[in-house]
Amino acid sequence: MTTDSEHPPPGGRTPTPAGSQPVPTTKGNGNGAPTGYGAVFAVREFRPIFAAHILSVLGSVFAEVSLAVLVFRQTGSAILTALIFALGFLPYALSGILLSGIADRFPTRRVLVACDLLCAAFVAVMAVPATPLAVLFVLRVSVSMITPLFTGTRAASLADILTGDVFVLGRSLVRIVGQSSQIIGYGVGGLVLVWLSPRTALLVTIGTFLSSALLLRFGTRDRPARVTGTGAMMRDSIGSAGRLFRDPRIRSLMLMWWVPPMFCVVAEGVAAPYADAAGAGSAGFGILLAAMPAGTVVGEVVAGTLLSPAARERIAIPLAGVSMLPFICFVAHPPLPLAIVLLLLTGVSTAYALGIDKWFVHDVPADMRGRAMSLLGAGIMTLQGVGMTVGGAVAEWVPPYAVIAGAGILGTLSVIPVLRSVRRSRPVGGSVSPAT
């Protein structure tokens, strides 16, 4: 990361057994005025990565919509249609544990381009009319196994390109695009399938993956691998996961990333029955689904634009602690407009991510950054899948509004000890200054 930015927190932390290395920085005061998103785009190498990210997200969304429609048209089965979506979550944990070592042992650009090309190849086979349904599911799992490796490697690479607060804002932009592209992609994907068959629509996904590969290949520098090794890749990945979890600081930060989304996603999982009970139909369902992502975008933009780096760190723990309180208000079975506002508030509160982004990249040893980021993303997606599944199952017997309220209560009770652990494990003399 090559722009004027902040220094890492003074004092640092006690090195882990793996050996902690400070994040490289350039000039600037980390506790000064807001940097602004313009500083991120001023870094030339970030621009192709950002464009590639947009293409990858849109391609993935197109694939999800196309595959769901394809499976339903062929089978008429709601269970199999739901399964093709679930397979986008389930392999994440396996991939994060078994394949994360690839992110650090091979050059970043080579890993990212190879992931894009493999995904394009798998989707190309999906698009062949003769491909059996069973093979579609296998290919869906294959793409889902690659995704955590790709996202983790890219997240780690941002720390090589951006420094200090510019890294935090770069990660924020990646999340904003992810949320916005999902809202836009699902809508556009549905419209495209009015004119194109699902298999033909998959050609769009192939094009996005290939375009992403080209942008990364010719728009980014070829950097060497972070570590060298000749041992078994899976053994190294599993061992690295164990080392990361044994570090109290890294473990607590990972849990801070994982716990709130696991409970927040419950509201999206029961949005359809909630909208139906409110008599809002598919339009209400769509608005409910869009509410939290929209709030997330607003929260990230406001925090990234108006708050200083120090302010983002100060509010991170309190904001995470209250993030699920709006869910508890669902115990009163609010009407749809109020429900949308409550979900928006929950989305806005996820601006705490800008604070913990800085802590995570500072405290993870530099030579394990790719593995840590891959494991982090895998855990987020896996636990969201668990939360959505459990919430949907409970909604078979309990009204949707009660399920959401219960998720708010359990989520808040679960995140409090995590936040205490984050506070206790903060580096002595560091810039983490939570208020609880």
Disulfide bonds with the S-S distance in Angstrom:
none
